Amino acid sequence: MANLSPREQQVARYLSLGKQDREIAELLHTSVGTIKNHGVHIRDKLGVGNRLGIALWWIHEGSKLYPAETLLK
């Protein structure tokens, strides 16, 4: 099971919604570079190769492990 940080959970959720790095950065009030770094860490933790892998993982597993109401807005 992946052990994503709260911020990584948010990024994974937004990726599953089709958001681009710039959009996610604006929503989370951080830089695009920080979002890209989170993406690398998420991919490493999940063992997937790209953002599609993150999105699919979130849709099938992550949303059950990390319910949306537990995520910071």
N, CA, C and O atoms as a Tripos MOL2 file, in Angstrom:
@<TRIPOS>MOLECULE
protein
  292   291    73     0     0
PROTEIN
NO_CHARGES

@<TRIPOS>ATOM
      1 N           0.8470   -1.1820    0.0000 N.3       1 MET1
      2 CA          0.0000    0.0000    0.0000 C.3       1 MET1
      3 C           0.8920    1.2460    0.0000 C.2       1 MET1
      4 O           1.9190    1.2910    0.6780 O.2       1 MET1
      5 N           0.4890    2.2300   -0.7560 N.am      2 ALA2
      6 CA          1.2250    3.4910   -0.8270 C.3       2 ALA2
      7 C           1.0340    4.2720    0.4590 C.2       2 ALA2
      8 O          -0.0270    4.2360    1.0830 O.2       2 ALA2
      9 N           2.0700    4.9660    0.8320 N.am      3 ASN3
     10 CA          1.9950    5.8110    2.0130 C.3       3 ASN3
     11 C           2.2060    7.2480    1.5630 C.2       3 ASN3
     12 O           3.2850    7.8130    1.7410 O.2       3 ASN3
     13 N           1.1720    7.8310    0.9800 N.am      4 LEU4
     14 CA          1.2750    9.1830    0.4570 C.3       4 LEU4
     15 C           1.0630   10.2020    1.5650 C.2       4 LEU4
     16 O           0.2140   10.0350    2.4400 O.2       4 LEU4
     17 N           1.8680   11.2720    1.5010 N.am      5 SER5
     18 CA          1.6760   12.3750    2.4370 C.3       5 SER5
     19 C           0.3560   13.0710    2.1080 C.2       5 SER5
     20 O          -0.1890   12.8840    1.0200 O.2       5 SER5
     21 N          -0.1560   13.8660    3.0350 N.am      6 PRO6
     22 CA         -1.4030   14.5880    2.7380 C.3       6 PRO6
     23 C          -1.3160   15.4300    1.4600 C.2       6 PRO6
     24 O          -2.2750   15.4730    0.6900 O.2       6 PRO6
     25 N          -0.2020   16.0880    1.2290 N.am      7 ARG7
     26 CA         -0.0540   16.9050    0.0220 C.3       7 ARG7
     27 C           0.0090   16.0250   -1.2260 C.2       7 ARG7
     28 O          -0.5670   16.3680   -2.2590 O.2       7 ARG7
     29 N           0.7000   14.9030   -1.1310 N.am      8 GLU8
     30 CA          0.7470   13.9720   -2.2620 C.3       8 GLU8
     31 C          -0.6500   13.4340   -2.5750 C.2       8 GLU8
     32 O          -0.9880   13.2240   -3.7400 O.2       8 GLU8
     33 N          -1.4480   13.2140   -1.5540 N.am      9 GLN9
     34 CA         -2.8280   12.7760   -1.7530 C.3       9 GLN9
     35 C          -3.5970   13.8210   -2.5430 C.2       9 GLN9
     36 O          -4.3300   13.4870   -3.4730 O.2       9 GLN9
     37 N          -3.4310   15.0820   -2.1760 N.am     10 GLN10
     38 CA         -4.1200   16.1530   -2.8870 C.3      10 GLN10
     39 C          -3.6880   16.1900   -4.3510 C.2      10 GLN10
     40 O          -4.5250   16.2750   -5.2500 O.2      10 GLN10
     41 N          -2.3870   16.1280   -4.5820 N.am     11 VAL11
     42 CA         -1.8700   16.1890   -5.9520 C.3      11 VAL11
     43 C          -2.3920   15.0040   -6.7550 C.2      11 VAL11
     44 O          -2.8280   15.1770   -7.8930 O.2      11 VAL11
     45 N          -2.3560   13.8120   -6.1880 N.am     12 ALA12
     46 CA         -2.8510   12.6250   -6.8920 C.3      12 ALA12
     47 C          -4.3270   12.7790   -7.2260 C.2      12 ALA12
     48 O          -4.7560   12.4180   -8.3210 O.2      12 ALA12
     49 N          -5.0890   13.3010   -6.3110 N.am     13 ARG13
     50 CA         -6.5240   13.5090   -6.5560 C.3      13 ARG13
     51 C          -6.7460   14.4860   -7.7020 C.2      13 ARG13
     52 O          -7.5630   14.2320   -8.5870 O.2      13 ARG13
     53 N          -6.0220   15.6020   -7.6890 N.am     14 TYR14
     54 CA         -6.1730   16.5720   -8.7730 C.3      14 TYR14
     55 C          -5.7180   15.9850  -10.1130 C.2      14 TYR14
     56 O          -6.3240   16.2670  -11.1470 O.2      14 TYR14
     57 N          -4.6670   15.1780  -10.1030 N.am     15 LEU15
     58 CA         -4.2370   14.5350  -11.3460 C.3      15 LEU15
     59 C          -5.3220   13.6090  -11.8750 C.2      15 LEU15
     60 O          -5.5270   13.5130  -13.0850 O.2      15 LEU15
     61 N          -6.0100   12.9320  -10.9760 N.am     16 SER16
     62 CA         -7.0810   12.0260  -11.4040 C.3      16 SER16
     63 C          -8.2610   12.7920  -12.0040 C.2      16 SER16
     64 O          -9.0690   12.2250  -12.7390 O.2      16 SER16
     65 N          -8.3510   14.0680  -11.6880 N.am     17 LEU17
     66 CA         -9.4010   14.9180  -12.2390 C.3      17 LEU17
     67 C          -8.9730   15.5840  -13.5470 C.2      17 LEU17
     68 O          -9.7220   16.3700  -14.1260 O.2      17 LEU17
     69 N          -7.7550   15.2610  -14.0070 N.am     18 GLY18
     70 CA         -7.2600   15.8000  -15.2660 C.3      18 GLY18
     71 C          -6.6210   17.1730  -15.1690 C.2      18 GLY18
     72 O          -6.4030   17.8250  -16.1900 O.2      18 GLY18
     73 N          -6.3190   17.6190  -13.9690 N.am     19 LYS19
     74 CA         -5.6970   18.9290  -13.7840 C.3      19 LYS19
     75 C          -4.2380   18.8880  -14.2340 C.2      19 LYS19
     76 O          -3.5540   17.8770  -14.0740 O.2      19 LYS19
     77 N          -3.7770   19.9910  -14.7930 N.am     20 GLN20
     78 CA         -2.3860   20.1370  -15.1870 C.3      20 GLN20
     79 C          -1.5820   20.6980  -14.0200 C.2      20 GLN20
     80 O          -2.1490   21.2460  -13.0750 O.2      20 GLN20
     81 N          -0.2530   20.5600  -14.0880 N.am     21 ASP21
     82 CA          0.6090   21.0050  -12.9900 C.3      21 ASP21
     83 C           0.3640   22.4640  -12.6180 C.2      21 ASP21
     84 O           0.2960   22.7960  -11.4340 O.2      21 ASP21
     85 N           0.2330   23.3320  -13.6100 N.am     22 ARG22
     86 CA          0.0190   24.7520  -13.3340 C.3      22 ARG22
     87 C          -1.3020   24.9760  -12.5840 C.2      22 ARG22
     88 O          -1.3560   25.7740  -11.6480 O.2      22 ARG22
     89 N          -2.3370   24.2900  -12.9840 N.am     23 GLU23
     90 CA         -3.6360   24.4120  -12.3060 C.3      23 GLU23
     91 C          -3.5380   23.9390  -10.8610 C.2      23 GLU23
     92 O          -4.0550   24.5870   -9.9510 O.2      23 GLU23
     93 N          -2.8670   22.8010  -10.6570 N.am     24 ILE24
     94 CA         -2.7230   22.2530   -9.3050 C.3      24 ILE24
     95 C          -1.9240   23.2140   -8.4400 C.2      24 ILE24
     96 O          -2.2680   23.4440   -7.2800 O.2      24 ILE24
     97 N          -0.8590   23.7750   -9.0020 N.am     25 ALA25
     98 CA         -0.0330   24.7260   -8.2540 C.3      25 ALA25
     99 C          -0.8640   25.9230   -7.8060 C.2      25 ALA25
    100 O          -0.7350   26.3840   -6.6720 O.2      25 ALA25
    101 N          -1.7060   26.4170   -8.6860 N.am     26 GLU26
    102 CA         -2.5580   27.5540   -8.3230 C.3      26 GLU26
    103 C          -3.5540   27.1700   -7.2350 C.2      26 GLU26
    104 O          -3.7650   27.9260   -6.2870 O.2      26 GLU26
    105 N          -4.1610   26.0050   -7.3720 N.am     27 LEU27
    106 CA         -5.1410   25.5570   -6.3850 C.3      27 LEU27
    107 C          -4.5120   25.3500   -5.0070 C.2      27 LEU27
    108 O          -5.1430   25.6160   -3.9840 O.2      27 LEU27
    109 N          -3.2650   24.8750   -4.9870 N.am     28 LEU28
    110 CA         -2.6060   24.5710   -3.7170 C.3      28 LEU28
    111 C          -1.6480   25.6820   -3.2720 C.2      28 LEU28
    112 O          -0.9350   25.5380   -2.2790 O.2      28 LEU28
    113 N          -1.6430   26.7870   -4.0170 N.am     29 HIS29
    114 CA         -0.8300   27.9520   -3.6610 C.3      29 HIS29
    115 C           0.6460   27.5820   -3.4930 C.2      29 HIS29
    116 O           1.2630   27.8740   -2.4690 O.2      29 HIS29
    117 N           1.1910   26.9340   -4.5170 N.am     30 THR30
    118 CA          2.5930   26.5480   -4.5000 C.3      30 THR30
    119 C           3.1320   26.6740   -5.9170 C.2      30 THR30
    120 O           2.4100   27.0920   -6.8220 O.2      30 THR30
    121 N           4.3900   26.3150   -6.1130 N.am     31 SER31
    122 CA          4.9990   26.4600   -7.4360 C.3      31 SER31
    123 C           4.7870   25.2140   -8.2930 C.2      31 SER31
    124 O           4.5240   24.1250   -7.7830 O.2      31 SER31
    125 N           4.9090   25.4010   -9.5980 N.am     32 VAL32
    126 CA          4.8060   24.2860  -10.5290 C.3      32 VAL32
    127 C           5.9220   23.2820  -10.2500 C.2      32 VAL32
    128 O           5.7040   22.0730  -10.3320 O.2      32 VAL32
    129 N           7.1040   23.7730   -9.9240 N.am     33 GLY33
    130 CA          8.2280   22.8840   -9.6090 C.3      33 GLY33
    131 C           7.9300   21.9830   -8.4200 C.2      33 GLY33
    132 O           8.2890   20.8060   -8.4240 O.2      33 GLY33
    133 N           7.2800   22.5260   -7.4110 N.am     34 THR34
    134 CA          6.9120   21.7330   -6.2380 C.3      34 THR34
    135 C           5.9200   20.6450   -6.6250 C.2      34 THR34
    136 O           6.0210   19.5130   -6.1510 O.2      34 THR34
    137 N           4.9690   20.9800   -7.4770 N.am     35 ILE35
    138 CA          3.9840   19.9870   -7.9270 C.3      35 ILE35
    139 C           4.6770   18.8910   -8.7260 C.2      35 ILE35
    140 O           4.3630   17.7110   -8.5660 O.2      35 ILE35
    141 N           5.6170   19.2730   -9.5840 N.am     36 LYS36
    142 CA          6.3690   18.2740  -10.3510 C.3      36 LYS36
    143 C           7.1390   17.3440   -9.4180 C.2      36 LYS36
    144 O           7.1780   16.1330   -9.6400 O.2      36 LYS36
    145 N           7.7510   17.9060   -8.3710 N.am     37 ASN37
    146 CA          8.4710   17.0780   -7.3930 C.3      37 ASN37
    147 C           7.5280   16.1130   -6.6840 C.2      37 ASN37
    148 O           7.8680   14.9470   -6.4830 O.2      37 ASN37
    149 N           6.3590   16.5870   -6.3100 N.am     38 HIS38
    150 CA          5.3690   15.6980   -5.6890 C.3      38 HIS38
    151 C           5.0150   14.5650   -6.6480 C.2      38 HIS38
    152 O           4.8810   13.4120   -6.2370 O.2      38 HIS38
    153 N           4.8660   14.9010   -7.9280 N.am     39 GLY39
    154 CA          4.5550   13.8830   -8.9250 C.3      39 GLY39
    155 C           5.6150   12.7960   -8.9950 C.2      39 GLY39
    156 O           5.2900   11.6130   -9.0960 O.2      39 GLY39
    157 N           6.8810   13.1930   -8.9420 N.am     40 VAL40
    158 CA          7.9850   12.2160   -8.9520 C.3      40 VAL40
    159 C           7.8980   11.3180   -7.7330 C.2      40 VAL40
    160 O           8.0280   10.0990   -7.8440 O.2      40 VAL40
    161 N           7.6790   11.9160   -6.5680 N.am     41 HIS41
    162 CA          7.6050   11.1240   -5.3340 C.3      41 HIS41
    163 C           6.4030   10.1780   -5.3500 C.2      41 HIS41
    164 O           6.4990    9.0370   -4.8980 O.2      41 HIS41
    165 N           5.2870   10.6520   -5.8660 N.am     42 ILE42
    166 CA          4.0890    9.8040   -5.9450 C.3      42 ILE42
    167 C           4.3640    8.6300   -6.8860 C.2      42 ILE42
    168 O           4.0580    7.4860   -6.5510 O.2      42 ILE42
    169 N           4.9380    8.9040   -8.0570 N.am     43 ARG43
    170 CA          5.2380    7.8250   -9.0080 C.3      43 ARG43
    171 C           6.1680    6.7900   -8.3900 C.2      43 ARG43
    172 O           5.9740    5.5870   -8.5640 O.2      43 ARG43
    173 N           7.1800    7.2630   -7.6670 N.am     44 ASP44
    174 CA          8.1100    6.3380   -7.0010 C.3      44 ASP44
    175 C           7.3830    5.4770   -5.9700 C.2      44 ASP44
    176 O           7.5910    4.2650   -5.9140 O.2      44 ASP44
    177 N           6.5450    6.0920   -5.1690 N.am     45 LYS45
    178 CA          5.8330    5.3550   -4.1280 C.3      45 LYS45
    179 C           4.8450    4.3480   -4.7100 C.2      45 LYS45
    180 O           4.6630    3.2600   -4.1630 O.2      45 LYS45
    181 N           4.2090    4.7160   -5.8210 N.am     46 LEU46
    182 CA          3.2070    3.8390   -6.4170 C.3      46 LEU46
    183 C           3.8000    2.8380   -7.4010 C.2      46 LEU46
    184 O           3.1620    1.8420   -7.7420 O.2      46 LEU46
    185 N           5.0200    3.1050   -7.8560 N.am     47 GLY47
    186 CA          5.6400    2.2280   -8.8360 C.3      47 GLY47
    187 C           5.0170    2.3570  -10.2190 C.2      47 GLY47
    188 O           4.9380    1.3850  -10.9700 O.2      47 GLY47
    189 N           4.5760    3.5700  -10.5460 N.am     48 VAL48
    190 CA          4.0080    3.8230  -11.8680 C.3      48 VAL48
    191 C           4.9370    4.7540  -12.6370 C.2      48 VAL48
    192 O           5.7960    5.4120  -12.0500 O.2      48 VAL48
    193 N           4.7580    4.8030  -13.9610 N.am     49 GLY49
    194 CA          5.6980    5.5470  -14.7810 C.3      49 GLY49
    195 C           5.2740    6.9350  -15.2140 C.2      49 GLY49
    196 O           6.0940    7.6960  -15.7280 O.2      49 GLY49
    197 N           4.0030    7.2830  -15.0180 N.am     50 ASN50
    198 CA          3.5530    8.5870  -15.4980 C.3      50 ASN50
    199 C           2.3080    9.0430  -14.7540 C.2      50 ASN50
    200 O           1.7860    8.3400  -13.8880 O.2      50 ASN50
    201 N           1.8450   10.2340  -15.1110 N.am     51 ARG51
    202 CA          0.6870   10.8160  -14.4170 C.3      51 ARG51
    203 C          -0.5880   10.0410  -14.6830 C.2      51 ARG51
    204 O          -1.4890   10.0320  -13.8440 O.2      51 ARG51
    205 N          -0.6810    9.3950  -15.8270 N.am     52 LEU52
    206 CA         -1.8400    8.5400  -16.0900 C.3      52 LEU52
    207 C          -1.8740    7.3940  -15.0820 C.2      52 LEU52
    208 O          -2.9390    7.0380  -14.5780 O.2      52 LEU52
    209 N          -0.7080    6.8190  -14.7890 N.am     53 GLY53
    210 CA         -0.6300    5.7560  -13.7860 C.3      53 GLY53
    211 C          -1.0930    6.2390  -12.4240 C.2      53 GLY53
    212 O          -1.7800    5.5190  -11.6980 O.2      53 GLY53
    213 N          -0.7090    7.4710  -12.0800 N.am     54 ILE54
    214 CA         -1.1530    8.0500  -10.8050 C.3      54 ILE54
    215 C          -2.6730    8.2000  -10.8200 C.2      54 ILE54
    216 O          -3.3490    7.8250   -9.8620 O.2      54 ILE54
    217 N          -3.2020    8.7480  -11.9060 N.am     55 ALA55
    218 CA         -4.6450    8.9750  -12.0030 C.3      55 ALA55
    219 C          -5.4230    7.6650  -11.9060 C.2      55 ALA55
    220 O          -6.4230    7.5820  -11.1930 O.2      55 ALA55
    221 N          -4.9640    6.6500  -12.6220 N.am     56 LEU56
    222 CA         -5.6500    5.3530  -12.5780 C.3      56 LEU56
    223 C          -5.5690    4.7400  -11.1890 C.2      56 LEU56
    224 O          -6.5460    4.1750  -10.6970 O.2      56 LEU56
    225 N          -4.4040    4.8510  -10.5560 N.am     57 TRP57
    226 CA         -4.2580    4.3150   -9.1970 C.3      57 TRP57
    227 C          -5.2410    5.0340   -8.2650 C.2      57 TRP57
    228 O          -5.9150    4.3960   -7.4560 O.2      57 TRP57
    229 N          -5.3160    6.3650   -8.3840 N.am     58 TRP58
    230 CA         -6.2020    7.1190   -7.5030 C.3      58 TRP58
    231 C          -7.6520    6.6950   -7.6950 C.2      58 TRP58
    232 O          -8.3840    6.4950   -6.7260 O.2      58 TRP58
    233 N          -8.0550    6.5600   -8.9440 N.am     59 ILE59
    234 CA         -9.4390    6.2010   -9.2380 C.3      59 ILE59
    235 C          -9.7820    4.8240   -8.6750 C.2      59 ILE59
    236 O         -10.8740    4.6200   -8.1440 O.2      59 ILE59
    237 N          -8.8540    3.8900   -8.7920 N.am     60 HIS60
    238 CA         -9.1440    2.5080   -8.3850 C.3      60 HIS60
    239 C          -8.8140    2.2000   -6.9250 C.2      60 HIS60
    240 O          -9.4890    1.3810   -6.3020 O.2      60 HIS60
    241 N          -7.7960    2.8380   -6.3780 N.am     61 GLU61
    242 CA         -7.3510    2.5090   -5.0130 C.3      61 GLU61
    243 C          -7.3120    3.7100   -4.0680 C.2      61 GLU61
    244 O          -7.8200    3.6480   -2.9490 O.2      61 GLU61
    245 N          -6.7170    4.7790   -4.5240 N.am     62 GLY62
    246 CA         -6.4690    5.9290   -3.6560 C.3      62 GLY62
    247 C          -7.7110    6.5380   -3.0690 C.2      62 GLY62
    248 O          -7.7300    6.9190   -1.8980 O.2      62 GLY62
    249 N          -8.7480    6.6340   -3.8700 N.am     63 SER63
    250 CA         -9.9680    7.2610   -3.3640 C.3      63 SER63
    251 C         -10.5930    6.4450   -2.2430 C.2      63 SER63
    252 O         -11.3230    6.9930   -1.4170 O.2      63 SER63
    253 N         -10.3200    5.1460   -2.1990 N.am     64 LYS64
    254 CA        -10.8100    4.2990   -1.0970 C.3      64 LYS64
    255 C          -9.9340    4.4580    0.1390 C.2      64 LYS64
    256 O         -10.4260    4.4770    1.2670 O.2      64 LYS64
    257 N          -8.6150    4.5740   -0.0940 N.am     65 LEU65
    258 CA         -7.6770    4.7050    1.0170 C.3      65 LEU65
    259 C          -7.7110    6.0950    1.6360 C.2      65 LEU65
    260 O          -7.5520    6.2570    2.8460 O.2      65 LEU65
    261 N          -7.9190    7.0890    0.7920 N.am     66 TYR66
    262 CA         -7.8670    8.4850    1.2240 C.3      66 TYR66
    263 C          -9.1490    9.1970    0.7850 C.2      66 TYR66
    264 O          -9.1450    9.8750   -0.2420 O.2      66 TYR66
    265 N         -10.2300    9.0610    1.5270 N.am     67 PRO67
    266 CA        -11.4990    9.7040    1.1420 C.3      67 PRO67
    267 C         -11.3260   11.2140    0.9770 C.2      67 PRO67
    268 O         -10.5660   11.8420    1.7140 O.2      67 PRO67
    269 N         -12.0250   11.7840    0.0190 N.am     68 ALA68
    270 CA        -11.8950   13.2070   -0.3120 C.3      68 ALA68
    271 C         -12.1220   14.1110    0.8940 C.2      68 ALA68
    272 O         -11.4700   15.1480    1.0210 O.2      68 ALA68
    273 N         -13.0250   13.7360    1.7680 N.am     69 GLU69
    274 CA        -13.3110   14.6130    2.9100 C.3      69 GLU69
    275 C         -12.1430   14.6910    3.8880 C.2      69 GLU69
    276 O         -12.1140   15.5840    4.7350 O.2      69 GLU69
    277 N         -11.1880   13.7830    3.7900 N.am     70 THR70
    278 CA        -10.0280   13.8370    4.6830 C.3      70 THR70
    279 C          -8.9210   14.7080    4.0980 C.2      70 THR70
    280 O          -7.9600   15.0280    4.7960 O.2      70 THR70
    281 N          -9.0380   15.0960    2.8360 N.am     71 LEU71
    282 CA         -8.0140   15.8940    2.1930 C.3      71 LEU71
    283 C          -8.1980   17.3600    2.5420 C.2      71 LEU71
    284 O          -9.3210   17.8420    2.6870 O.2      71 LEU71
    285 N          -7.0850   18.0590    2.6730 N.am     72 LEU72
    286 CA         -7.1440   19.4980    2.8880 C.3      72 LEU72
    287 C          -7.6760   20.1530    1.6330 C.2      72 LEU72
    288 O          -7.3680   19.7110    0.5260 O.2      72 LEU72
    289 N          -8.4370   21.1570    1.7770 N.am     73 LYS73
    290 CA         -8.9960   21.8510    0.6200 C.3      73 LYS73
    291 C          -8.0020   22.8290    0.0720 C.2      73 LYS73
    292 O          -8.2870   23.5150   -0.9090 O.2      73 LYS73
@<TRIPOS>BOND
     1     1     2 1
     2     2     3 1
     3     3     4 2
     4     3     5 am
     5     5     6 1
     6     6     7 1
     7     7     8 2
     8     7     9 am
     9     9    10 1
    10    10    11 1
    11    11    12 2
    12    11    13 am
    13    13    14 1
    14    14    15 1
    15    15    16 2
    16    15    17 am
    17    17    18 1
    18    18    19 1
    19    19    20 2
    20    19    21 am
    21    21    22 1
    22    22    23 1
    23    23    24 2
    24    23    25 am
    25    25    26 1
    26    26    27 1
    27    27    28 2
    28    27    29 am
    29    29    30 1
    30    30    31 1
    31    31    32 2
    32    31    33 am
    33    33    34 1
    34    34    35 1
    35    35    36 2
    36    35    37 am
    37    37    38 1
    38    38    39 1
    39    39    40 2
    40    39    41 am
    41    41    42 1
    42    42    43 1
    43    43    44 2
    44    43    45 am
    45    45    46 1
    46    46    47 1
    47    47    48 2
    48    47    49 am
    49    49    50 1
    50    50    51 1
    51    51    52 2
    52    51    53 am
    53    53    54 1
    54    54    55 1
    55    55    56 2
    56    55    57 am
    57    57    58 1
    58    58    59 1
    59    59    60 2
    60    59    61 am
    61    61    62 1
    62    62    63 1
    63    63    64 2
    64    63    65 am
    65    65    66 1
    66    66    67 1
    67    67    68 2
    68    67    69 am
    69    69    70 1
    70    70    71 1
    71    71    72 2
    72    71    73 am
    73    73    74 1
    74    74    75 1
    75    75    76 2
    76    75    77 am
    77    77    78 1
    78    78    79 1
    79    79    80 2
    80    79    81 am
    81    81    82 1
    82    82    83 1
    83    83    84 2
    84    83    85 am
    85    85    86 1
    86    86    87 1
    87    87    88 2
    88    87    89 am
    89    89    90 1
    90    90    91 1
    91    91    92 2
    92    91    93 am
    93    93    94 1
    94    94    95 1
    95    95    96 2
    96    95    97 am
    97    97    98 1
    98    98    99 1
    99    99   100 2
   100    99   101 am
   101   101   102 1
   102   102   103 1
   103   103   104 2
   104   103   105 am
   105   105   106 1
   106   106   107 1
   107   107   108 2
   108   107   109 am
   109   109   110 1
   110   110   111 1
   111   111   112 2
   112   111   113 am
   113   113   114 1
   114   114   115 1
   115   115   116 2
   116   115   117 am
   117   117   118 1
   118   118   119 1
   119   119   120 2
   120   119   121 am
   121   121   122 1
   122   122   123 1
   123   123   124 2
   124   123   125 am
   125   125   126 1
   126   126   127 1
   127   127   128 2
   128   127   129 am
   129   129   130 1
   130   130   131 1
   131   131   132 2
   132   131   133 am
   133   133   134 1
   134   134   135 1
   135   135   136 2
   136   135   137 am
   137   137   138 1
   138   138   139 1
   139   139   140 2
   140   139   141 am
   141   141   142 1
   142   142   143 1
   143   143   144 2
   144   143   145 am
   145   145   146 1
   146   146   147 1
   147   147   148 2
   148   147   149 am
   149   149   150 1
   150   150   151 1
   151   151   152 2
   152   151   153 am
   153   153   154 1
   154   154   155 1
   155   155   156 2
   156   155   157 am
   157   157   158 1
   158   158   159 1
   159   159   160 2
   160   159   161 am
   161   161   162 1
   162   162   163 1
   163   163   164 2
   164   163   165 am
   165   165   166 1
   166   166   167 1
   167   167   168 2
   168   167   169 am
   169   169   170 1
   170   170   171 1
   171   171   172 2
   172   171   173 am
   173   173   174 1
   174   174   175 1
   175   175   176 2
   176   175   177 am
   177   177   178 1
   178   178   179 1
   179   179   180 2
   180   179   181 am
   181   181   182 1
   182   182   183 1
   183   183   184 2
   184   183   185 am
   185   185   186 1
   186   186   187 1
   187   187   188 2
   188   187   189 am
   189   189   190 1
   190   190   191 1
   191   191   192 2
   192   191   193 am
   193   193   194 1
   194   194   195 1
   195   195   196 2
   196   195   197 am
   197   197   198 1
   198   198   199 1
   199   199   200 2
   200   199   201 am
   201   201   202 1
   202   202   203 1
   203   203   204 2
   204   203   205 am
   205   205   206 1
   206   206   207 1
   207   207   208 2
   208   207   209 am
   209   209   210 1
   210   210   211 1
   211   211   212 2
   212   211   213 am
   213   213   214 1
   214   214   215 1
   215   215   216 2
   216   215   217 am
   217   217   218 1
   218   218   219 1
   219   219   220 2
   220   219   221 am
   221   221   222 1
   222   222   223 1
   223   223   224 2
   224   223   225 am
   225   225   226 1
   226   226   227 1
   227   227   228 2
   228   227   229 am
   229   229   230 1
   230   230   231 1
   231   231   232 2
   232   231   233 am
   233   233   234 1
   234   234   235 1
   235   235   236 2
   236   235   237 am
   237   237   238 1
   238   238   239 1
   239   239   240 2
   240   239   241 am
   241   241   242 1
   242   242   243 1
   243   243   244 2
   244   243   245 am
   245   245   246 1
   246   246   247 1
   247   247   248 2
   248   247   249 am
   249   249   250 1
   250   250   251 1
   251   251   252 2
   252   251   253 am
   253   253   254 1
   254   254   255 1
   255   255   256 2
   256   255   257 am
   257   257   258 1
   258   258   259 1
   259   259   260 2
   260   259   261 am
   261   261   262 1
   262   262   263 1
   263   263   264 2
   264   263   265 am
   265   265   266 1
   266   266   267 1
   267   267   268 2
   268   267   269 am
   269   269   270 1
   270   270   271 1
   271   271   272 2
   272   271   273 am
   273   273   274 1
   274   274   275 1
   275   275   276 2
   276   275   277 am
   277   277   278 1
   278   278   279 1
   279   279   280 2
   280   279   281 am
   281   281   282 1
   282   282   283 1
   283   283   284 2
   284   283   285 am
   285   285   286 1
   286   286   287 1
   287   287   288 2
   288   287   289 am
   289   289   290 1
   290   290   291 1
   291   291   292 2
@<TRIPOS>SUBSTRUCTURE
     1 MET1         2 RESIDUE 1 A MET
     2 ALA2         6 RESIDUE 1 A ALA
     3 ASN3        10 RESIDUE 1 A ASN
     4 LEU4        14 RESIDUE 1 A LEU
     5 SER5        18 RESIDUE 1 A SER
     6 PRO6        22 RESIDUE 1 A PRO
     7 ARG7        26 RESIDUE 1 A ARG
     8 GLU8        30 RESIDUE 1 A GLU
     9 GLN9        34 RESIDUE 1 A GLN
    10 GLN10       38 RESIDUE 1 A GLN
    11 VAL11       42 RESIDUE 1 A VAL
    12 ALA12       46 RESIDUE 1 A ALA
    13 ARG13       50 RESIDUE 1 A ARG
    14 TYR14       54 RESIDUE 1 A TYR
    15 LEU15       58 RESIDUE 1 A LEU
    16 SER16       62 RESIDUE 1 A SER
    17 LEU17       66 RESIDUE 1 A LEU
    18 GLY18       70 RESIDUE 1 A GLY
    19 LYS19       74 RESIDUE 1 A LYS
    20 GLN20       78 RESIDUE 1 A GLN
    21 ASP21       82 RESIDUE 1 A ASP
    22 ARG22       86 RESIDUE 1 A ARG
    23 GLU23       90 RESIDUE 1 A GLU
    24 ILE24       94 RESIDUE 1 A ILE
    25 ALA25       98 RESIDUE 1 A ALA
    26 GLU26      102 RESIDUE 1 A GLU
    27 LEU27      106 RESIDUE 1 A LEU
    28 LEU28      110 RESIDUE 1 A LEU
    29 HIS29      114 RESIDUE 1 A HIS
    30 THR30      118 RESIDUE 1 A THR
    31 SER31      122 RESIDUE 1 A SER
    32 VAL32      126 RESIDUE 1 A VAL
    33 GLY33      130 RESIDUE 1 A GLY
    34 THR34      134 RESIDUE 1 A THR
    35 ILE35      138 RESIDUE 1 A ILE
    36 LYS36      142 RESIDUE 1 A LYS
    37 ASN37      146 RESIDUE 1 A ASN
    38 HIS38      150 RESIDUE 1 A HIS
    39 GLY39      154 RESIDUE 1 A GLY
    40 VAL40      158 RESIDUE 1 A VAL
    41 HIS41      162 RESIDUE 1 A HIS
    42 ILE42      166 RESIDUE 1 A ILE
    43 ARG43      170 RESIDUE 1 A ARG
    44 ASP44      174 RESIDUE 1 A ASP
    45 LYS45      178 RESIDUE 1 A LYS
    46 LEU46      182 RESIDUE 1 A LEU
    47 GLY47      186 RESIDUE 1 A GLY
    48 VAL48      190 RESIDUE 1 A VAL
    49 GLY49      194 RESIDUE 1 A GLY
    50 ASN50      198 RESIDUE 1 A ASN
    51 ARG51      202 RESIDUE 1 A ARG
    52 LEU52      206 RESIDUE 1 A LEU
    53 GLY53      210 RESIDUE 1 A GLY
    54 ILE54      214 RESIDUE 1 A ILE
    55 ALA55      218 RESIDUE 1 A ALA
    56 LEU56      222 RESIDUE 1 A LEU
    57 TRP57      226 RESIDUE 1 A TRP
    58 TRP58      230 RESIDUE 1 A TRP
    59 ILE59      234 RESIDUE 1 A ILE
    60 HIS60      238 RESIDUE 1 A HIS
    61 GLU61      242 RESIDUE 1 A GLU
    62 GLY62      246 RESIDUE 1 A GLY
    63 SER63      250 RESIDUE 1 A SER
    64 LYS64      254 RESIDUE 1 A LYS
    65 LEU65      258 RESIDUE 1 A LEU
    66 TYR66      262 RESIDUE 1 A TYR
    67 PRO67      266 RESIDUE 1 A PRO
    68 ALA68      270 RESIDUE 1 A ALA
    69 GLU69      274 RESIDUE 1 A GLU
    70 THR70      278 RESIDUE 1 A THR
    71 LEU71      282 RESIDUE 1 A LEU
    72 LEU72      286 RESIDUE 1 A LEU
    73 LYS73      290 RESIDUE 1 A LYS
